[in-house]
Amino acid sequence: MRTTTRLSLLGTSVALVATAIGATAAQAEDGGEGNITIDKVVVNGGKPVVVGTTKVVSAKVSVTASDDSGIAKTTYISAFGPKPNFAQVWDDEITCVKASATTSTCTGTLTFDPQASTGFVGNSAAATWNLGTLVSANDYDYIHRDAATTFKVQRYSRLTTNASPEPVKKGKTITVTGLLSRANWDTNKYMGYTQQKVTLQYRKKTSSTYTNVKTVTSSSTGSLKTTVTASADGYFRYKFAGTSTTPAVTSTSDFVDVQ
């Protein structure tokens, strides 16, 4: 039975799962015994875990470890959010596959639920997380790491573009508006991402390449607005490069018929 759990810690240590040596994960210190090694840890394919307001997001974790006696199991994987968020998610049902007599890769899943009453809670969870794990060998060597690797958790972003009027006469003004928003985990709604640099791009109808037109700064509500001169039939779109807490996003393009 899988016990994938979501928990919000308010500065209090809690027992997660029993380790191979009889301690709890919360009690175990960063360390181990014997010559066992953790060789590689990958969370979500090396990409940030991006979470919106409603959808549960699962992130695969792989832990590759080696010991001269072979790897017995990985007891758990546990992801810790930054203080003061104290968010935590973990998985203690891990599948291990041998790569050789001494090395195995063990995989599990971390689950991020933005609407759970427990789990990572609040916007401060958009940050760098630590991935902890405990691995044991056939000869009872073990290794525990609170931060075997780190990974980012980000707030899902949205971006829109609307160019008007349509159609427009050549040489006249086109107004290009839009909205940059991102998930708010305090309210489980999307809110405008303010004071962010966003690039307006354009491509002619006869071209397949977008060129940068200008940089626009989002308002206090996340809205975007600028003007350009109509020159030829083409497509406009906004592009956001992203930040450490929010992924890059490109809007759907909007076609303008220039007459």
LOLUMVO-917252 format. One record per residue: residue in three letters; chain; x, y, z of N, C-alpha, C in turn. Coordinates in pm, 1 decimal. Layout:
BEGIN
  rest  kette       n_x       n_y       n_z      ca_x      ca_y      ca_z       c_x       c_y       c_z
   ALA      A         X         Y         Z         X         Y         Z         X         Y         Z
...
***
This chain:
BEGIN
  rest  kette       n_x       n_y       n_z      ca_x      ca_y      ca_z       c_x       c_y       c_z
   MET      A      83.4    -120.0       0.0       0.0       0.0       0.0      86.7     124.8       0.0
   ARG      A      64.0     216.2     -87.8     142.5     338.3     -96.0     100.0     434.4      12.6
   THR      A     199.4     493.7      76.9     168.2     594.3     179.1     232.6     725.3     139.3
   THR      A     190.4     776.7      25.9     235.6     907.3     -18.2     162.3    1011.4      64.4
   THR      A     234.8    1091.4     138.6     174.7    1176.4     239.8     209.3    1321.0     216.5
   ARG      A     117.3    1411.4     252.7     140.7    1553.7     241.8     124.4    1612.2     381.5
   LEU      A     221.3    1694.5     424.0     214.2    1745.0     559.3     272.1    1884.8     566.9
   SER      A     204.6    1973.9     637.1     256.9    2106.9     664.2     311.3    2109.4     805.5
   LEU      A     442.8    2134.5     816.7     506.4    2134.9     947.9     513.1    2276.0    1001.4
   LEU      A     470.9    2296.0    1124.1     475.1    2426.9    1186.1     589.1    2430.2    1287.3
   GLY      A     710.8    2396.2    1237.0     828.0    2401.1    1321.2     839.9    2282.4    1414.2
   THR      A     760.8    2175.8    1395.3     761.4    2061.9    1484.6     813.2    1939.7    1412.4
   SER      A     906.0    1864.1    1474.4     955.8    1740.9    1415.1     851.8    1632.4    1430.5
   VAL      A     835.7    1550.3    1324.9     742.9    1438.6    1332.6     809.3    1315.1    1275.4
   ALA      A     770.0    1197.6    1323.6     822.5    1073.1    1270.1     758.1    1045.9    1136.3
   LEU      A     840.4    1011.7    1037.3     787.3     983.9     904.6     766.5     834.3     887.9
   VAL      A     876.2     759.9     878.8     866.7     615.8     860.0     983.0     552.7     934.0
   ALA      A     970.6     425.2     969.2    1080.3     356.8    1036.9    1194.4     334.5     940.0
   THR      A    1316.9     362.0     984.9    1433.6     342.2     899.7    1487.3     202.1     918.5
   ALA      A    1589.8     170.6     839.6    1645.9      35.6     842.6    1713.6       4.5     974.7
   ILE      A    1748.8     107.9    1053.6    1819.1      81.5    1178.5    1731.7     108.1    1300.7
   GLY      A    1603.1     125.7    1280.5    1510.3     135.0    1391.3    1482.2     275.7    1437.2
   ALA      A    1548.6     378.3    1380.4    1519.8     516.4    1415.1    1409.7     566.8    1324.4
   THR      A    1364.8     688.6    1349.6    1272.2     750.9    1256.8    1348.7     847.0    1169.4
   ALA      A    1289.4     884.0    1056.3    1355.6     975.3     964.6    1379.7    1109.6    1030.0
   ALA      A    1284.1    1153.6    1113.1    1300.4    1282.4    1178.6    1413.8    1279.1    1280.0
   GLN      A    1442.9    1158.4    1336.6    1547.8    1144.9    1435.3    1684.1    1120.5    1372.3
   ALA      A    1684.9    1058.6    1253.6    1811.1    1021.7    1190.2    1890.3    1145.4    1152.4
   GLU      A    2020.4    1138.1    1173.9    2106.8    1247.9    1135.7    2168.0    1220.8     999.7
   ASP      A    2213.1    1326.0     934.6    2278.6    1312.9     805.6    2406.1    1232.2     825.8
   GLY      A    2412.1    1113.5     769.5    2529.7    1029.1     789.9    2504.3     888.6     741.3
   GLY      A    2566.6     790.4     806.1    2549.5     652.6     766.3    2657.2     564.3     824.2
   GLU      A    2669.2     443.6     766.5    2766.2     345.9     814.0    2810.0     259.1     698.2
   GLY      A    2940.2     231.3     687.7    2991.7     146.1     582.5    3030.5     223.2     458.7
   ASN      A    3050.6     150.4     348.8    3101.4     212.1     225.2    2993.4     233.7     119.5
   ILE      A    2868.3     232.3     159.3    2759.0     259.5      66.5    2763.3     405.5      21.1
   THR      A    2729.5     429.3    -104.8    2730.6     565.7    -159.0    2602.8     594.3    -236.0
   ILE      A    2558.9     719.6    -233.3    2453.5     767.3    -322.1    2522.9     832.0    -440.6
   ASP      A    2502.2     777.4    -557.6    2575.6     821.0    -675.7    2504.0     929.6    -755.2
   LYS      A    2371.0     923.1    -757.6    2295.1    1018.7    -838.8    2152.0    1026.8    -788.5
   VAL      A    2099.7    1148.2    -782.2    1959.2    1169.9    -745.4    1898.0    1266.0    -846.0
   VAL      A    1785.0    1230.2    -902.2    1717.2    1314.7   -1000.6    1571.3    1331.0    -959.6
   VAL      A    1525.4    1454.7    -953.9    1386.2    1485.9    -922.3    1318.9    1545.2   -1045.3
   ASN      A    1208.7    1484.4   -1087.2    1126.6    1537.1   -1197.6    1208.2    1556.9   -1325.4
   GLY      A    1297.8    1464.3   -1352.1    1377.5    1472.5   -1474.5    1472.2    1590.5   -1478.6
   GLY      A    1500.9    1647.9   -1361.8    1590.0    1763.0   -1356.3    1520.4    1895.6   -1379.9
   LYS      A    1389.4    1892.0   -1396.6    1312.9    2014.6   -1421.6    1241.5    2059.3   -1293.6
   PRO      A    1210.9    2189.4   -1282.4    1132.8    2235.3   -1166.7     996.2    2167.1   -1161.6
   VAL      A     943.1    2151.0   -1042.8     807.7    2100.7   -1024.8     714.7    2222.0   -1027.0
   VAL      A     628.1    2228.2   -1127.7     541.3    2344.4   -1147.9     399.2    2307.1   -1109.1
   VAL      A     342.3    2383.3   -1017.0     211.1    2350.1    -959.8     114.7    2466.2    -979.5
   GLY      A      -7.2    2434.4   -1023.1    -110.2    2535.6   -1042.1    -198.2    2549.7    -918.9
   THR      A    -328.4    2567.0    -940.8    -420.3    2589.9    -829.2    -512.4    2472.0    -799.0
   THR      A    -526.2    2378.0    -889.8    -620.0    2268.2    -868.4    -559.9    2130.1    -894.3
   LYS      A    -477.4    2116.1    -994.6    -427.7    1985.1   -1037.3    -319.7    1932.0    -944.3
   VAL      A    -333.5    1805.7    -905.7    -230.0    1737.3    -828.6    -112.9    1705.0    -922.0
   VAL      A       6.8    1738.3    -880.5     125.5    1717.4    -962.9     213.6    1610.6    -898.9
   SER      A     251.9    1510.8    -977.4     340.1    1404.8    -930.2     478.7    1421.7    -990.0
   ALA      A     580.6    1409.3    -906.2     718.7    1423.1    -951.0     794.0    1294.1    -922.4
   LYS      A     846.9    1232.1   -1026.4     923.2    1109.0   -1010.2    1062.2    1140.1    -955.2
   VAL      A    1106.7    1058.4    -862.0    1240.0    1072.7    -803.7    1316.1     942.5    -824.4
   SER      A    1441.7     951.8    -869.3    1526.2     833.7    -881.3    1652.3     852.9    -798.4
   VAL      A    1687.2     748.6    -723.2    1806.9     749.2    -639.0    1894.2     631.1    -680.7
   THR      A    2012.9     659.2    -730.6    2107.5     554.9    -769.2    2213.6     542.9    -660.0
   ALA      A    2232.0     421.9    -608.3    2325.8     399.9    -498.4    2407.3     273.5    -523.5
   SER      A    2524.6     265.8    -455.5    2614.1     151.7    -473.6    2670.2     105.0    -340.3
   ASP      A    2693.6     -27.4    -330.8    2760.7     -87.6    -216.5    2818.7    -220.7    -263.6
   ASP      A    2931.8    -261.7    -204.3    2994.7    -385.2    -251.4    2909.0    -508.7    -228.3
   SER      A    2810.4    -498.4    -137.9    2720.7    -611.1    -112.2    2591.6    -602.4    -193.2
   GLY      A    2572.7    -490.2    -262.5    2449.0    -466.9    -335.0    2350.6    -386.8    -251.5
   ILE      A    2255.7    -322.2    -319.2    2158.5    -236.0    -252.5    2036.4    -316.8    -212.7
   ALA      A    1997.5    -306.1     -85.0    1879.2    -377.3     -36.1    1752.0    -301.3     -69.3
   LYS      A    1749.2    -172.1     -31.5    1629.0     -93.7     -56.7    1655.5      53.7     -25.9
   THR      A    1565.5     137.1     -77.0    1556.7     275.6     -34.2    1433.4     285.1      54.1
   THR      A    1451.9     325.0     179.5    1340.8     324.2     274.3    1242.2     436.3     246.2
   TYR      A    1294.7     554.8     212.3    1203.1     663.1     182.0    1274.0     772.2     103.1
   ILE      A    1194.2     854.8      39.1    1239.9     981.4     -15.8    1151.4    1088.9      45.7
   SER      A    1210.3    1201.5      81.0    1134.8    1304.8     151.9    1180.6    1441.2     105.2
   ALA      A    1085.6    1524.5      64.7    1118.0    1658.3      15.0    1076.8    1761.9     117.8
   PHE      A    1171.3    1850.5     150.8    1147.8    1952.4     252.8    1147.3    2090.7     189.9
   GLY      A    1040.8    2164.9     213.2    1032.5    2301.5     164.9    1111.6    2396.3     252.8
   PRO      A    1124.3    2520.7     209.6    1206.7    2618.4     281.2    1138.0    2672.2     406.6
   LYS      A    1215.5    2713.3     503.4    1160.5    2786.9     617.0    1121.9    2926.1     567.8
   PRO      A    1012.2    2988.3     617.4     928.9    2938.3     727.6     811.8    2852.1     683.2
   ASN      A     815.2    2805.3     556.2     701.3    2727.4     506.9     692.0    2591.2     574.9
   PHE      A     805.7    2525.7     595.1     811.6    2395.5     660.3     726.9    2290.1     588.6
   ALA      A     709.1    2305.2     459.0     629.2    2207.8     385.5     707.7    2078.8     367.5
   GLN      A     635.8    1968.4     353.9     702.0    1840.3     338.8     611.9    1742.1     266.0
   VAL      A     667.8    1668.3     172.4     598.3    1557.2     109.2     695.5    1440.5     103.6
   TRP      A     643.5    1318.9     110.3     733.8    1204.9     106.6     666.2    1082.8      48.2
   ASP      A     747.3     979.6      22.1     699.8     852.8     -31.0     786.2     743.7      31.6
   ASP      A     723.4     640.9      88.3     802.2     533.2     146.7     776.9     398.5      78.2
   GLU      A     715.4     400.9     -38.2     703.8     278.6    -118.3     791.0     296.1    -242.0
   ILE      A     911.3     246.2    -235.7    1012.6     268.8    -337.3    1040.2     139.2    -411.9
   THR      A    1057.7     148.8    -542.0    1091.9      33.1    -624.9    1237.7      43.0    -666.2
   CYS      A    1314.7     -61.9    -641.0    1456.9     -62.9    -675.6    1484.1    -163.9    -787.2
   VAL      A    1564.6    -123.2    -883.4    1601.9    -208.4    -996.1    1753.6    -214.8   -1003.0
   LYS      A    1807.5    -336.8   -1010.3    1952.5    -353.5   -1015.7    2008.5    -310.8   -1150.4
   ALA      A    2115.8    -233.5   -1144.9    2192.5    -202.7   -1265.3    2312.1    -296.1   -1276.0
   SER      A    2359.1    -343.7   -1160.7    2469.8    -439.4   -1153.3    2463.8    -506.4   -1016.7
   ALA      A    2562.8    -589.4    -986.2    2565.1    -657.5    -857.1    2582.2    -560.5    -741.7
   THR      A    2638.3    -443.0    -769.9    2666.6    -346.5    -662.7    2579.3    -222.2    -667.4
   THR      A    2514.0    -196.0    -778.4    2443.5     -69.1    -798.1    2296.7     -91.1    -834.0
   SER      A    2210.6     -10.1    -774.5    2067.1     -13.2    -806.1    2014.7     128.6    -817.6
   THR      A    1908.2     142.7    -896.2    1836.4     269.9    -905.0    1697.7     249.8    -847.5
   CYS      A    1665.6     330.4    -746.5    1538.4     318.5    -677.1    1451.7     439.6    -710.5
   THR      A    1325.3     416.8    -739.0    1237.1     525.1    -781.6    1112.9     533.7    -693.7
   GLY      A    1067.2     655.6    -675.7     945.2     682.6    -601.1     878.5     806.0    -657.1
   THR      A     770.5     849.7    -594.6     693.2     963.1    -644.1     659.7    1058.6    -531.2
   LEU      A     682.7    1186.7    -554.6     639.5    1291.1    -462.8     513.6    1355.2    -519.6
   THR      A     415.3    1379.2    -435.3     286.4    1431.6    -478.9     261.4    1569.3    -419.1
   PHE      A     231.9    1665.6    -506.0     207.5    1803.8    -464.2      61.7    1839.3    -494.3
   ASP      A     -14.1    1864.4    -390.5    -156.1    1893.0    -404.0    -185.2    2034.7    -353.5
   PRO      A    -212.2    2129.2    -444.8    -230.8    2268.3    -401.8    -357.9    2292.4    -321.8
   GLN      A    -452.5    2197.9    -324.4    -578.6    2217.9    -254.0    -591.8    2134.2    -128.2
   ALA      A    -488.0    2059.7     -93.8    -496.1    1978.1      26.4    -488.8    2066.7     150.5
   SER      A    -561.1    2027.4     254.8    -554.2    2101.9     380.6    -420.5    2080.7     448.3
   THR      A    -352.3    1971.4     408.5    -215.0    1948.4     450.1    -131.5    1932.8     325.5
   GLY      A      -2.8    1958.5     334.4      84.0    1952.6     219.6     162.2    2081.6     210.9
   PHE      A     222.7    2108.5      98.5     294.8    2235.8      89.8     189.1    2344.8      83.8
   VAL      A     202.2    2442.7     170.7      96.6    2541.5     189.7     154.8    2681.9     176.8
   GLY      A      89.6    2765.2      95.6     129.2    2905.0      84.8     233.2    2931.1     -21.2
   ASN      A     240.7    3056.7     -62.1     327.6    3095.3    -171.8     475.9    3085.4    -139.4
   SER      A     511.0    3082.5     -12.2     652.0    3070.2      23.9     709.0    2933.3     -10.8
   ALA      A     621.5    2838.1     -48.4     669.1    2706.9     -91.2     732.6    2711.9    -229.1
   ALA      A     715.1    2823.0    -301.2     780.7    2839.8    -431.7     925.7    2879.5    -406.1
   ALA      A    1013.9    2781.7    -405.2    1152.6    2804.7    -366.1    1232.9    2678.7    -396.2
   THR      A    1354.7    2673.7    -346.0    1438.6    2555.5    -359.2    1409.6    2459.2    -244.8
   TRP      A    1383.0    2333.1    -278.4    1353.9    2227.9    -180.8    1473.1    2132.9    -169.8
   ASN      A    1483.8    2066.3     -54.6    1583.0    1960.5     -35.1    1516.9    1825.1     -51.7
   LEU      A    1589.4    1732.1    -112.7    1540.8    1595.4    -127.1    1623.1    1506.3     -34.7
   GLY      A    1557.9    1452.8      68.5    1624.4    1362.7     161.1    1593.2    1218.2     128.9
   THR      A    1684.2    1126.7     164.9    1660.8     985.7     137.5    1742.7     898.8     231.8
   LEU      A    1698.9     775.8     251.2    1769.9     675.4     329.2    1780.4     548.6     246.4
   VAL      A    1903.1     501.4     225.7    1927.8     382.8     144.0    2006.9     282.3     227.5
   SER      A    1970.3     154.5     218.9    2041.5      50.0     292.5    2093.6     -57.0     196.9
   ALA      A    2202.7    -122.6     239.4    2267.3    -225.5     158.8    2238.9    -363.8     215.6
   ASN      A    2275.9    -467.0     140.4    2252.0    -604.1     183.6    2332.9    -641.5     307.8
   ASP      A    2447.4    -574.9     329.3    2529.0    -603.3     447.0    2498.3    -508.1     562.9
   TYR      A    2384.5    -439.2     553.9    2334.3    -348.3     657.3    2407.2    -214.4     664.6
   ASP      A    2495.4    -189.1     568.5    2543.8     -51.8     554.9    2423.6      35.6     521.3
   TYR      A    2429.0     162.6     558.0    2320.3     253.2     523.2    2375.9     393.9     506.3
   ILE      A    2299.3     476.4     436.1    2336.5     616.1     417.5    2209.9     700.3     420.6
   HIS      A    2215.9     809.2     496.2    2102.8     901.3     505.5    2150.1    1040.4     468.8
   ARG      A    2075.4    1107.2     381.2    2107.6    1243.5     342.0    1981.9    1329.6     349.7
   ASP      A    1990.8    1439.9     424.2    1879.4    1534.4     429.9    1867.1    1614.8     301.7
   ALA      A    1980.2    1632.1     232.7    1980.2    1707.8     107.2    2067.6    1635.2       6.2
   ALA      A    2018.0    1518.8     -38.7    2091.2    1443.3    -139.7    2097.2    1520.7    -270.4
   THR      A    1996.7    1604.5    -291.9    1997.3    1700.1    -402.9    1895.2    1808.1    -369.8
   THR      A    1888.8    1909.3    -453.0    1788.1    2014.7    -438.1    1709.8    2027.8    -568.3
   PHE      A    1590.5    2084.0    -559.1    1509.8    2108.1    -678.4    1417.8    2225.8    -650.8
   LYS      A    1365.6    2284.4    -756.9    1278.6    2400.2    -743.8    1131.1    2361.3    -754.9
   VAL      A    1049.7    2428.3    -675.6     904.5    2421.4    -688.5     856.8    2559.2    -730.6
   GLN      A     777.2    2565.2    -838.0     736.8    2693.4    -895.3     585.7    2705.6    -908.1
   ARG      A     539.1    2830.6    -914.2     397.7    2863.1    -930.3     364.3    2873.2   -1079.3
   TYR      A     269.0    2791.5   -1123.1     231.2    2787.3   -1265.5     193.7    2926.6   -1315.8
   SER      A     238.2    2958.8   -1436.8     214.4    3092.6   -1493.1     126.8    3086.6   -1617.8
   ARG      A      54.4    3197.2   -1640.3     -30.1    3213.6   -1758.2      -1.7    3348.7   -1822.1
   LEU      A     -21.7    3355.8   -1953.9       4.5    3480.3   -2026.0     -88.9    3488.9   -2146.5
   THR      A    -150.2    3605.9   -2166.7    -242.4    3626.4   -2278.6    -196.4    3744.1   -2364.1
   THR      A    -244.8    3747.0   -2487.7    -217.5    3858.2   -2579.4    -343.1    3889.7   -2659.4
   ASN      A    -373.0    4019.4   -2673.8    -481.5    4063.9   -2760.9    -437.4    4190.9   -2833.1
   ALA      A    -435.5    4183.0   -2967.0    -396.5    4298.0   -3050.1    -519.8    4351.7   -3120.6
   SER      A    -541.0    4481.9   -3115.5    -659.4    4542.3   -3177.8    -626.2    4685.3   -3224.4
   PRO      A    -702.9    4741.8   -3318.5    -823.9    4683.1   -3378.9    -788.0    4580.8   -3485.9
   GLU      A    -885.3    4503.2   -3524.0    -869.9    4403.6   -3628.5    -992.4    4410.1   -3720.1
   PRO      A    -977.4    4440.9   -3850.5    -851.2    4476.0   -3917.5    -808.8    4620.0   -3884.8
   VAL      A    -691.3    4658.7   -3936.4    -638.9    4792.7   -3913.9    -570.9    4840.9   -4041.4
   LYS      A    -577.5    4970.0   -4064.9    -512.7    5025.1   -4182.3    -362.2    5039.9   -4157.7
   LYS      A    -285.5    5019.9   -4263.4    -139.5    5033.1   -4254.5    -102.5    5173.8   -4207.2
   GLY      A      -9.4    5180.7   -4113.6      34.5    5308.6   -4058.8     -43.4    5352.3   -3936.4
   LYS      A    -154.7    5287.9   -3908.4    -233.7    5319.5   -3791.1    -176.7    5248.8   -3666.4
   THR      A    -232.0    5283.5   -3550.8    -181.5    5229.7   -3424.2    -251.9    5099.9   -3385.1
   ILE      A    -172.6    5004.3   -3344.8    -224.4    4878.9   -3288.9    -195.7    4879.8   -3139.3
   THR      A    -296.5    4849.9   -3060.7    -279.0    4838.1   -2915.5    -273.2    4690.4   -2878.9
   VAL      A    -166.1    4652.4   -2809.7    -147.4    4512.1   -2771.3    -156.8    4501.7   -2618.7
   THR      A    -259.5    4433.6   -2572.6    -279.6    4414.9   -2428.6    -257.3    4268.9   -2391.5
   GLY      A    -248.2    4244.6   -2263.1    -229.4    4107.7   -2215.9    -236.0    4102.3   -2064.9
   LEU      A    -219.9    3981.4   -2011.5    -220.6    3962.4   -1866.9    -122.3    3851.5   -1831.1
   LEU      A     -30.2    3884.1   -1739.5      61.7    3785.7   -1683.7      11.4    3750.5   -1544.4
   SER      A     -17.8    3624.0   -1522.4     -67.4    3581.6   -1392.1      -0.2    3451.6   -1351.0
   ARG      A     -12.6    3418.9   -1223.7      45.5    3294.8   -1173.1     -37.2    3242.5   -1057.1
   ALA      A     -17.2    3115.4   -1025.8     -94.2    3051.2    -919.8     -65.9    3115.4    -785.2
   ASN      A    -173.2    3139.2    -711.0    -162.6    3188.5    -574.1    -206.6    3074.4    -482.4
   TRP      A    -113.2    3015.6    -409.2    -145.6    2900.9    -323.8    -208.8    2941.3    -191.2
   ASP      A    -217.2    3071.5    -165.7    -289.5    3117.5     -46.6    -439.5    3119.8     -70.8
   THR      A    -478.7    3144.9    -197.8    -620.6    3156.5    -231.5    -667.8    3049.6    -329.0
   ASN      A    -574.3    2972.0    -385.8    -603.3    2874.0    -490.6    -670.9    2937.6    -611.1
   LYS      A    -627.3    3059.4    -642.6    -671.1    3129.6    -762.2    -548.3    3185.2    -833.8
   TYR      A    -569.9    3235.8    -955.0    -460.7    3300.2   -1027.5    -463.8    3450.3   -1000.6
   MET      A    -346.0    3507.3    -981.4    -336.2    3649.7    -955.5    -231.4    3710.7   -1048.1
   GLY      A    -245.9    3840.7   -1077.2    -152.4    3907.9   -1164.9     -11.9    3909.8   -1107.1
   TYR      A      86.3    3888.8   -1194.0     226.9    3893.2   -1153.5     277.6    4033.1   -1186.3
   THR      A     303.8    4110.3   -1085.0     329.2    4252.6   -1101.9     475.7    4285.7   -1126.3
   GLN      A     497.2    4398.9   -1193.4     629.9    4457.0   -1214.1     729.7    4357.8   -1274.4
   GLN      A     682.5    4286.0   -1376.9     768.2    4189.7   -1445.6     792.6    4233.3   -1589.8
   LYS      A     914.2    4211.3   -1637.8     949.5    4244.4   -1775.2     899.6    4135.5   -1869.6
   VAL      A     821.5    4176.9   -1967.8     764.4    4084.7   -2065.8     797.7    4137.2   -2204.9
   THR      A     833.4    4049.0   -2295.7     874.1    4089.0   -2430.4     759.6    4073.6   -2529.4
   LEU      A     730.0    4180.6   -2604.6     634.6    4172.8   -2714.8     709.4    4126.4   -2838.5
   GLN      A     656.0    4023.8   -2903.5     716.8    3969.5   -3025.0     619.9    3976.0   -3141.9
   TYR      A     677.6    3976.9   -3263.4     596.6    3987.8   -3386.0     659.3    3902.9   -3495.2
   ARG      A     574.0    3843.1   -3577.8     622.3    3778.4   -3700.0     525.5    3807.1   -3813.7
   LYS      A     580.9    3833.4   -3928.3     498.1    3855.9   -4046.1     424.8    3727.2   -4084.2
   LYS      A     312.2    3744.6   -4151.3     232.9    3630.8   -4195.4     315.0    3538.1   -4284.0
   THR      A     407.8    3594.1   -4358.1     488.6    3516.5   -4452.2     614.7    3458.4   -4388.7
   SER      A     634.5    3482.2   -4260.2     755.8    3436.5   -4192.0     722.5    3331.8   -4086.5
   SER      A     822.8    3255.6   -4046.9     805.9    3157.6   -3939.7     884.7    3197.0   -3814.6
   THR      A     947.0    3315.8   -3819.4    1034.5    3359.5   -3710.7     979.4    3483.0   -3640.4
   TYR      A     975.4    3475.7   -3508.0     934.6    3590.7   -3428.0    1055.5    3679.3   -3398.5
   THR      A    1034.4    3809.5   -3398.2    1137.2    3905.7   -3359.3    1086.6    3986.2   -3239.8
   ASN      A    1180.8    4029.5   -3155.8    1144.0    4110.7   -3039.7    1111.4    4253.0   -3084.0
   VAL      A    1000.8    4306.2   -3032.5     958.2    4441.5   -3067.3     995.8    4539.3   -2956.0
   LYS      A     955.2    4508.2   -2834.7     984.8    4593.2   -2719.6     959.4    4518.0   -2590.8
   THR      A    1006.6    4575.2   -2479.7     984.0    4518.4   -2347.6     877.0    4598.8   -2275.5
   VAL      A     782.4    4528.3   -2215.7     671.7    4589.3   -2143.9     675.2    4540.9   -1999.3
   THR      A     646.6    4630.0   -1905.1     643.1    4593.1   -1763.0     499.4    4574.9   -1717.6
   SER      A     472.6    4463.3   -1653.0     336.8    4436.8   -1605.5     298.2    4534.6   -1495.2
   SER      A     170.1    4567.3   -1490.1     118.1    4666.1   -1394.9      98.7    4604.7   -1256.5
   SER      A      37.3    4680.2   -1167.7       9.5    4633.5   -1032.3     -93.2    4521.1   -1029.9
   THR      A    -160.8    4499.1   -1142.8    -256.2    4389.2   -1153.8    -207.2    4279.2   -1247.4
   GLY      A     -84.7    4296.4   -1301.1     -29.9    4199.1   -1395.0     -64.7    4226.5   -1539.9
   SER      A    -138.4    4334.7   -1566.6    -180.3    4364.2   -1703.5     -65.7    4423.4   -1784.5
   LEU      A     -75.5    4405.9   -1916.5      24.3    4454.2   -2011.1     -44.9    4539.6   -2116.3
   LYS      A      21.7    4648.0   -2158.4     -36.6    4731.6   -2261.2      72.9    4813.3   -2327.8
   THR      A      72.2    4811.6   -2462.1     164.5    4893.8   -2539.2     106.7    4915.7   -2678.3
   THR      A     168.0    5001.9   -2754.9     121.0    5030.3   -2891.4     234.9    5012.8   -2990.7
   VAL      A     197.0    4975.2   -3112.6     290.5    4962.9   -3224.6     221.8    5016.5   -3349.3
   THR      A     298.8    5039.5   -3452.3     244.0    5088.1   -3579.8     220.4    4972.2   -3674.4
   ALA      A     101.3    4966.4   -3732.6      65.5    4858.9   -3824.8     148.8    4869.0   -3951.4
   SER      A     211.5    4758.6   -3989.3     295.4    4758.8   -4110.1     256.7    4650.8   -4209.9
   ALA      A     225.9    4531.3   -4160.9     190.2    4420.2   -4249.4     113.7    4315.1   -4169.2
   ASP      A      38.8    4229.4   -4241.8     -31.4    4119.8   -4175.5      67.2    4039.8   -4090.4
   GLY      A      27.0    4008.5   -3968.3     117.9    3931.6   -3885.0      61.5    3896.5   -3749.1
   TYR      A     146.1    3833.2   -3670.0     106.5    3779.7   -3540.2     183.9    3848.3   -3428.1
   PHE      A     114.1    3881.4   -3321.1     176.2    3937.3   -3201.7     161.3    3838.7   -3085.9
   ARG      A     262.1    3836.3   -3000.3     254.0    3755.5   -2879.4     346.0    3813.5   -2772.9
   TYR      A     312.0    3785.4   -2647.0     397.8    3822.9   -2535.1     475.5    3699.1   -2488.7
   LYS      A     597.9    3724.1   -2443.0     683.2    3615.6   -2393.8     748.4    3657.6   -2262.6
   PHE      A     734.8    3571.3   -2160.6     789.8    3597.2   -2027.7     902.7    3498.9   -2001.0
   ALA      A    1018.2    3550.1   -1960.2    1136.9    3466.0   -1942.9    1134.5    3383.6   -1815.1
   GLY      A    1046.7    3419.5   -1719.3    1037.4    3345.1   -1595.2    1127.9    3400.5   -1486.4
   THR      A    1103.5    3355.4   -1364.1    1185.4    3391.0   -1248.3    1215.0    3262.7   -1170.8
   SER      A    1284.0    3274.6   -1060.4    1317.9    3155.9    -982.2    1194.1    3087.2    -925.6
   THR      A    1086.9    3162.3    -903.4     964.7    3105.8    -845.1     854.8    3079.1    -947.3
   THR      A     874.2    3124.4   -1070.9     768.1    3119.0   -1171.9     828.3    3080.6   -1306.9
   PRO      A     773.1    2980.5   -1376.1     832.5    2936.0   -1501.7     807.1    3032.3   -1616.9
   ALA      A     890.9    3020.7   -1718.3     872.7    3097.6   -1841.7     742.2    3056.6   -1909.2
   VAL      A     681.9    3152.3   -1980.4     557.1    3122.7   -2050.3     545.9    3213.7   -2171.9
   THR      A     490.0    3159.7   -2279.5     465.2    3235.4   -2401.7     317.8    3227.4   -2434.1
   SER      A     256.9    3341.9   -2465.1     113.6    3343.8   -2492.7      82.4    3285.8   -2630.0
   THR      A     -43.5    3255.4   -2651.3     -91.3    3223.7   -2784.8     -84.0    3351.0   -2868.9
   SER      A     -44.8    3338.8   -2993.8     -31.1    3457.3   -3080.2    -167.2    3507.9   -3127.1
   ASP      A    -173.6    3638.6   -3156.8    -296.7    3700.9   -3204.9    -268.5    3763.1   -3340.4
   PHE      A    -345.5    3724.6   -3442.1    -324.2    3770.9   -3579.5    -394.0    3905.7   -3603.6
   VAL      A    -324.1    3994.5   -3673.6    -381.1    4122.8   -3711.6    -377.0    4137.3   -3862.8
   ASP      A    -492.5    4165.7   -3921.0    -506.1    4188.1   -4064.6    -481.7    4336.0   -4092.8
   VAL      A    -372.7    4366.7   -4164.8    -338.4    4504.9   -4197.0    -379.2    4531.4   -4340.6
   GLN      A    -461.8    4633.7   -4359.1    -516.3    4662.4   -4492.7    -457.6    4790.5   -4551.2
***
